Amino acid sequence: MFRSYCRAIEISNVVMLCEFLCLLRLILCEVHDCIKTNAESTGTRRGNMLFF
């Protein structure tokens, strides 16, 4: 009984960890894409103003 309860806790912890990591990855990807697009849009505008 106790052993199966411990195993259930371990499984739920692993699932929670996976979900947390997936969420973290999504957030990091969103932030990265946001920074990248902002940098590209402002950088190309600035670059065009500087070079042309």
SULMOWO-V868382 format. One record per residue. N is the residue number from 1. PSI is psi in whole degrees, -180 to 180 (NA if undefined). OMEGA is omega in radians with two decimals (NA if undefined). D_LAST is the distance of its C-alpha to the last C-alpha in Angstrom with 1 decimal. Layout:
BEGIN
n:N psi:PSI omega:OMEGA d_last:D_LAST
n:N psi:PSI omega:OMEGA d_last:D_LAST
END
This chain:
BEGIN
n:1 psi:-55 omega:-3.09 d_last:74.7
n:2 psi:-39 omega:-3.11 d_last:73.0
n:3 psi:-43 omega:3.13 d_last:71.3
n:4 psi:-34 omega:3.09 d_last:69.9
n:5 psi:-43 omega:3.11 d_last:68.6
n:6 psi:-41 omega:-3.14 d_last:66.8
n:7 psi:-40 omega:3.12 d_last:65.3
n:8 psi:-40 omega:3.11 d_last:64.1
n:9 psi:-43 omega:3.12 d_last:62.5
n:10 psi:-46 omega:-3.12 d_last:60.8
n:11 psi:-45 omega:-3.13 d_last:59.5
n:12 psi:-36 omega:3.09 d_last:58.2
n:13 psi:-41 omega:3.12 d_last:56.5
n:14 psi:-44 omega:3.13 d_last:54.8
n:15 psi:-45 omega:3.13 d_last:53.7
n:16 psi:-41 omega:3.13 d_last:52.4
n:17 psi:-44 omega:3.12 d_last:50.5
n:18 psi:-45 omega:3.13 d_last:48.9
n:19 psi:-42 omega:3.14 d_last:48.0
n:20 psi:-44 omega:3.14 d_last:46.6
n:21 psi:-40 omega:3.10 d_last:44.5
n:22 psi:-44 omega:3.14 d_last:43.2
n:23 psi:-44 omega:3.13 d_last:42.3
n:24 psi:-42 omega:3.14 d_last:40.6
n:25 psi:-43 omega:3.10 d_last:38.6
n:26 psi:-46 omega:-3.13 d_last:37.6
n:27 psi:-45 omega:-3.14 d_last:36.5
n:28 psi:-40 omega:3.11 d_last:34.6
n:29 psi:-44 omega:3.11 d_last:32.8
n:30 psi:-49 omega:-3.11 d_last:31.9
n:31 psi:-44 omega:-3.13 d_last:30.6
n:32 psi:-46 omega:3.12 d_last:28.7
n:33 psi:-42 omega:-3.14 d_last:27.1
n:34 psi:-49 omega:3.14 d_last:26.3
n:35 psi:-43 omega:-3.10 d_last:24.7
n:36 psi:-48 omega:-3.12 d_last:22.8
n:37 psi:-41 omega:3.10 d_last:21.5
n:38 psi:-45 omega:-3.13 d_last:20.6
n:39 psi:-41 omega:-3.13 d_last:18.8
n:40 psi:-46 omega:-3.09 d_last:16.9
n:41 psi:-46 omega:3.14 d_last:16.0
n:42 psi:-38 omega:-3.12 d_last:15.0
n:43 psi:-43 omega:-3.13 d_last:13.5
n:44 psi:-39 omega:3.10 d_last:11.1
n:45 psi:-48 omega:3.12 d_last:10.2
n:46 psi:-43 omega:3.14 d_last:9.9
n:47 psi:-44 omega:3.12 d_last:8.1
n:48 psi:-40 omega:3.13 d_last:5.4
n:49 psi:-36 omega:-3.11 d_last:5.6
n:50 psi:-42 omega:-2.99 d_last:5.9
n:51 psi:-24 omega:-3.07 d_last:3.8
n:52 psi:NA omega:NA d_last:0.0
END
